Structures are given as structure tokens and as C-alpha cells.
């Protein structure tokens, strides 16, 4: 399953903050340096979806705030729960 994520690095806490347009808004405390914010986002999504980190992949947008994420082993309803 693929979906869009809007990442906000250097936030006050790690959280999934609902939707921003059609993208899932994810806030992480890590800075956008050396891929730290991407790693924090992958960790947060894997915990929220109760799946392994290796099942969460950034398909595009590695150096952008808007990313396309692919999750293996997750269904539509579990991803929709994150947006609420």
C-alpha cells in the first residue's frame, strides 16, 4: 500500500497529526540532517501500524518534506486509522 506523507522535522514531539490535504501529517523531533528525520518517521509509522521497520519504505521524496511511503503487510483500514 502506498500513501503520501508530509513530514515536519524538528517538531516538539513525535506524532501523527492527521491529514494535511491528501497527505498524512507526521511530526518528528529529529532534524532533517543525514536522514535522521526519515529514520524517525519510519520508526514512528512502523510502531503505529504494528509492523517491522523493514516493511516501511520511502519510495520517493527522500530529501523532500512530501514523501510517498510504501507499507508491506498493512491494509487500508489500519492506514486510515492513522489519519483520525
TIVO-2410 file (N, C-alpha, C; in nm, 3 decimals):
# residues 84
REC num residu      c1      c2      c3 atome chaine
REC   1      X   0.083  -0.116   0.000     N      A
REC   1      X   0.000   0.000   0.000    CA      A
REC   1      X   0.088   0.124   0.000     C      A
REC   2      X   0.055   0.220  -0.084     N      A
REC   2      X   0.131   0.345  -0.092    CA      A
REC   2      X   0.043   0.462  -0.053     C      A
REC   3      X   0.103   0.559   0.014     N      A
REC   3      X   0.032   0.682   0.050    CA      A
REC   3      X   0.131   0.796   0.068     C      A
REC   4      X   0.080   0.919   0.066     N      A
REC   4      X   0.163   1.039   0.079    CA      A
REC   4      X   0.177   1.077   0.225     C      A
REC   5      X   0.295   1.128   0.258     N      A
REC   5      X   0.323   1.178   0.393    CA      A
REC   5      X   0.385   1.316   0.381     C      A
REC   6      X   0.341   1.406   0.466     N      A
REC   6      X   0.402   1.538   0.478    CA      A
REC   6      X   0.478   1.538   0.610     C      A
REC   7      X   0.611   1.542   0.604     N      A
REC   7      X   0.696   1.530   0.722    CA      A
REC   7      X   0.737   1.666   0.775     C      A
REC   8      X   0.724   1.684   0.906     N      A
REC   8      X   0.769   1.806   0.972    CA      A
REC   8      X   0.880   1.771   1.070     C      A
REC   9      X   1.006   1.795   1.033     N      A
REC   9      X   1.116   1.768   1.125    CA      A
REC   9      X   1.125   1.877   1.233     C      A
REC  10      X   1.203   1.849   1.337     N      A
REC  10      X   1.225   1.941   1.449    CA      A
REC  10      X   1.097   1.985   1.517     C      A
REC  11      X   1.002   1.897   1.528     N      A
REC  11      X   0.877   1.926   1.599    CA      A
REC  11      X   0.900   1.909   1.749     C      A
REC  12      X   0.801   1.946   1.828     N      A
REC  12      X   0.817   1.935   1.973    CA      A
REC  12      X   0.803   1.791   2.022     C      A
REC  13      X   0.732   1.706   1.943     N      A
REC  13      X   0.721   1.564   1.980    CA      A
REC  13      X   0.693   1.481   1.855     C      A
REC  14      X   0.718   1.351   1.866     N      A
REC  14      X   0.689   1.259   1.757    CA      A
REC  14      X   0.541   1.224   1.760     C      A
REC  15      X   0.472   1.250   1.647     N      A
REC  15      X   0.330   1.221   1.643    CA      A
REC  15      X   0.279   1.217   1.499     C      A
REC  16      X   0.166   1.150   1.483     N      A
REC  16      X   0.094   1.152   1.357    CA      A
REC  16      X  -0.021   1.249   1.380     C      A
REC  17      X  -0.025   1.356   1.301     N      A
REC  17      X  -0.114   1.469   1.329    CA      A
REC  17      X  -0.230   1.479   1.231     C      A
REC  18      X  -0.279   1.366   1.182     N      A
REC  18      X  -0.396   1.370   1.094    CA      A
REC  18      X  -0.358   1.393   0.949     C      A
REC  19      X  -0.448   1.459   0.877     N      A
REC  19      X  -0.426   1.483   0.735    CA      A
REC  19      X  -0.392   1.629   0.708     C      A
REC  20      X  -0.307   1.650   0.608     N      A
REC  20      X  -0.281   1.783   0.555    CA      A
REC  20      X  -0.304   1.772   0.406     C      A
REC  21      X  -0.421   1.814   0.362     N      A
REC  21      X  -0.460   1.792   0.223    CA      A
REC  21      X  -0.489   1.644   0.205     C      A
REC  22      X  -0.418   1.580   0.114     N      A
REC  22      X  -0.436   1.436   0.092    CA      A
REC  22      X  -0.325   1.355   0.157     C      A
REC  23      X  -0.230   1.423   0.221     N      A
REC  23      X  -0.114   1.355   0.280    CA      A
REC  23      X  -0.132   1.340   0.431     C      A
REC  24      X  -0.075   1.233   0.485     N      A
REC  24      X  -0.072   1.210   0.628    CA      A
REC  24      X   0.036   1.300   0.688     C      A
REC  25      X   0.001   1.380   0.788     N      A
REC  25      X   0.096   1.473   0.851    CA      A
REC  25      X   0.169   1.400   0.963     C      A
REC  26      X   0.303   1.394   0.953     N      A
REC  26      X   0.386   1.327   1.054    CA      A
REC  26      X   0.486   1.428   1.107     C      A
REC  27      X   0.491   1.440   1.239     N      A
REC  27      X   0.587   1.530   1.304    CA      A
REC  27      X   0.689   1.447   1.380     C      A
REC  28      X   0.817   1.482   1.364     N      A
REC  28      X   0.924   1.414   1.437    CA      A
REC  28      X   1.018   1.517   1.498     C      A
REC  29      X   1.081   1.479   1.607     N      A
REC  29      X   1.173   1.570   1.675    CA      A
REC  29      X   1.310   1.574   1.610     C      A
REC  30      X   1.342   1.476   1.529     N      A
REC  30      X   1.475   1.466   1.467    CA      A
REC  30      X   1.494   1.577   1.363     C      A
REC  31      X   1.619   1.623   1.348     N      A
REC  31      X   1.647   1.724   1.246    CA      A
REC  31      X   1.659   1.659   1.108     C      A
REC  32      X   1.641   1.739   1.001     N      A
REC  32      X   1.649   1.684   0.866    CA      A
REC  32      X   1.795   1.675   0.816     C      A
REC  33      X   1.880   1.614   0.896     N      A
REC  33      X   2.022   1.603   0.864    CA      A
REC  33      X   2.060   1.456   0.859     C      A
REC  34      X   2.131   1.416   0.756     N      A
REC  34      X   2.182   1.279   0.741    CA      A
REC  34      X   2.072   1.173   0.750     C      A
REC  35      X   1.950   1.208   0.709     N      A
REC  35      X   1.842   1.111   0.707    CA      A
REC  35      X   1.781   1.081   0.842     C      A
REC  36      X   1.813   1.159   0.945     N      A
REC  36      X   1.762   1.132   1.079    CA      A
REC  36      X   1.610   1.148   1.088     C      A
REC  37      X   1.556   1.250   1.021     N      A
REC  37      X   1.411   1.270   1.023    CA      A
REC  37      X   1.340   1.156   0.950     C      A
REC  38      X   1.396   1.110   0.840     N      A
REC  38      X   1.338   0.997   0.767    CA      A
REC  38      X   1.336   0.871   0.854     C      A
REC  39      X   1.446   0.845   0.923     N      A
REC  39      X   1.453   0.727   1.010    CA      A
REC  39      X   1.352   0.736   1.124     C      A
REC  40      X   1.337   0.855   1.180     N      A
REC  40      X   1.240   0.873   1.288    CA      A
REC  40      X   1.097   0.852   1.237     C      A
REC  41      X   1.070   0.897   1.115     N      A
REC  41      X   0.938   0.878   1.056    CA      A
REC  41      X   0.910   0.731   1.030     C      A
REC  42      X   1.008   0.659   0.977     N      A
REC  42      X   0.992   0.515   0.952    CA      A
REC  42      X   0.965   0.442   1.083     C      A
REC  43      X   1.038   0.476   1.186     N      A
REC  43      X   1.019   0.415   1.318    CA      A
REC  43      X   0.879   0.443   1.371     C      A
REC  44      X   0.834   0.567   1.362     N      A
REC  44      X   0.702   0.605   1.412    CA      A
REC  44      X   0.591   0.533   1.336     C      A
REC  45      X   0.602   0.527   1.203     N      A
REC  45      X   0.499   0.459   1.123    CA      A
REC  45      X   0.498   0.309   1.149     C      A
REC  46      X   0.616   0.249   1.165     N      A
REC  46      X   0.619   0.105   1.190    CA      A
REC  46      X   0.556   0.071   1.325     C      A
REC  47      X   0.579   0.154   1.426     N      A
REC  47      X   0.517   0.130   1.556    CA      A
REC  47      X   0.366   0.153   1.550     C      A
REC  48      X   0.324   0.258   1.481     N      A
REC  48      X   0.181   0.290   1.473    CA      A
REC  48      X   0.104   0.182   1.398     C      A
REC  49      X   0.166   0.120   1.298     N      A
REC  49      X   0.100   0.016   1.220    CA      A
REC  49      X   0.132  -0.124   1.270     C      A
REC  50      X   0.211  -0.132   1.376     N      A
REC  50      X   0.249  -0.261   1.437    CA      A
REC  50      X   0.309  -0.356   1.333     C      A
REC  51      X   0.409  -0.304   1.263     N      A
REC  51      X   0.478  -0.382   1.161    CA      A
REC  51      X   0.628  -0.359   1.176     C      A
REC  52      X   0.706  -0.438   1.110     N      A
REC  52      X   0.851  -0.427   1.116    CA      A
REC  52      X   0.898  -0.303   1.038     C      A
REC  53      X   1.010  -0.248   1.079     N      A
REC  53      X   1.068  -0.132   1.009    CA      A
REC  53      X   1.102  -0.165   0.864     C      A
REC  54      X   1.139  -0.289   0.837     N      A
REC  54      X   1.175  -0.326   0.700    CA      A
REC  54      X   1.055  -0.326   0.607     C      A
REC  55      X   0.933  -0.325   0.662     N      A
REC  55      X   0.812  -0.320   0.581    CA      A
REC  55      X   0.772  -0.178   0.543     C      A
REC  56      X   0.842  -0.078   0.597     N      A
REC  56      X   0.813   0.062   0.568    CA      A
REC  56      X   0.925   0.115   0.478     C      A
REC  57      X   0.887   0.162   0.360     N      A
REC  57      X   0.987   0.206   0.261    CA      A
REC  57      X   0.949   0.343   0.206     C      A
REC  58      X   1.048   0.432   0.196     N      A
REC  58      X   1.027   0.561   0.132    CA      A
REC  58      X   1.050   0.540  -0.017     C      A
REC  59      X   0.943   0.554  -0.096     N      A
REC  59      X   0.951   0.531  -0.240    CA      A
REC  59      X   1.007   0.655  -0.311     C      A
REC  60      X   0.959   0.772  -0.273     N      A
REC  60      X   1.011   0.896  -0.331    CA      A
REC  60      X   1.005   1.007  -0.228     C      A
REC  61      X   1.087   1.109  -0.249     N      A
REC  61      X   1.089   1.224  -0.159    CA      A
REC  61      X   1.188   1.213  -0.045     C      A
REC  62      X   1.298   1.144  -0.066     N      A
REC  62      X   1.397   1.125   0.041    CA      A
REC  62      X   1.448   1.257   0.098     C      A
REC  63      X   1.462   1.358   0.013     N      A
REC  63      X   1.514   1.486   0.060    CA      A
REC  63      X   1.406   1.595   0.059     C      A
REC  64      X   1.281   1.556   0.050     N      A
REC  64      X   1.169   1.649   0.047    CA      A
REC  64      X   1.081   1.627   0.169     C      A
REC  65      X   1.001   1.727   0.202     N      A
REC  65      X   0.907   1.708   0.313    CA      A
REC  65      X   0.787   1.625   0.271     C      A
REC  66      X   0.754   1.626   0.143     N      A
REC  66      X   0.645   1.544   0.093    CA      A
REC  66      X   0.703   1.415   0.038     C      A
REC  67      X   0.655   1.303   0.089     N      A
REC  67      X   0.711   1.172   0.057    CA      A
REC  67      X   0.601   1.075   0.016     C      A
REC  68      X   0.638   0.973  -0.058     N      A
REC  68      X   0.550   0.862  -0.087    CA      A
REC  68      X   0.606   0.743  -0.012     C      A
REC  69      X   0.522   0.684   0.072     N      A
REC  69      X   0.561   0.573   0.158    CA      A
REC  69      X   0.491   0.447   0.111     C      A
REC  70      X   0.564   0.336   0.113     N      A
REC  70      X   0.505   0.207   0.082    CA      A
REC  70      X   0.516   0.119   0.205     C      A
REC  71      X   0.401   0.062   0.245     N      A
REC  71      X   0.395  -0.026   0.361    CA      A
REC  71      X   0.358  -0.165   0.313     C      A
REC  72      X   0.439  -0.263   0.344     N      A
REC  72      X   0.407  -0.402   0.313    CA      A
REC  72      X   0.339  -0.465   0.434     C      A
REC  73      X   0.235  -0.540   0.411     N      A
REC  73      X   0.169  -0.610   0.519    CA      A
REC  73      X   0.070  -0.527   0.597     C      A
REC  74      X   0.032  -0.411   0.547     N      A
REC  74      X  -0.069  -0.329   0.614    CA      A
REC  74      X  -0.189  -0.314   0.521     C      A
REC  75      X  -0.307  -0.308   0.581     N      A
REC  75      X  -0.426  -0.292   0.499    CA      A
REC  75      X  -0.477  -0.148   0.505     C      A
REC  76      X  -0.574  -0.119   0.421     N      A
REC  76      X  -0.627   0.016   0.407    CA      A
REC  76      X  -0.686   0.068   0.538     C      A
REC  77      X  -0.758  -0.015   0.610     N      A
REC  77      X  -0.824   0.032   0.733    CA      A
REC  77      X  -0.723   0.071   0.841     C      A
REC  78      X  -0.612   0.001   0.850     N      A
REC  78      X  -0.512   0.037   0.951    CA      A
REC  78      X  -0.444   0.169   0.918     C      A
REC  79      X  -0.423   0.196   0.789     N      A
REC  79      X  -0.364   0.323   0.749    CA      A
REC  79      X  -0.466   0.436   0.767     C      A
REC  80      X  -0.592   0.411   0.738     N      A
REC  80      X  -0.695   0.513   0.757    CA      A
REC  80      X  -0.712   0.549   0.903     C      A
REC  81      X  -0.691   0.453   0.994     N      A
REC  81      X  -0.698   0.482   1.138    CA      A
REC  81      X  -0.595   0.587   1.179     C      A
REC  82      X  -0.481   0.590   1.112     N      A
REC  82      X  -0.377   0.686   1.147    CA      A
REC  82      X  -0.420   0.829   1.119     C      A
REC  83      X  -0.505   0.847   1.019     N      A
REC  83      X  -0.547   0.981   0.978    CA      A
REC  83      X  -0.648   1.043   1.073     C      A
REC  84      X  -0.701   0.965   1.163     N      A
REC  84      X  -0.804   1.018   1.254    CA      A
REC  84      X  -0.742   1.080   1.376     C      A
***
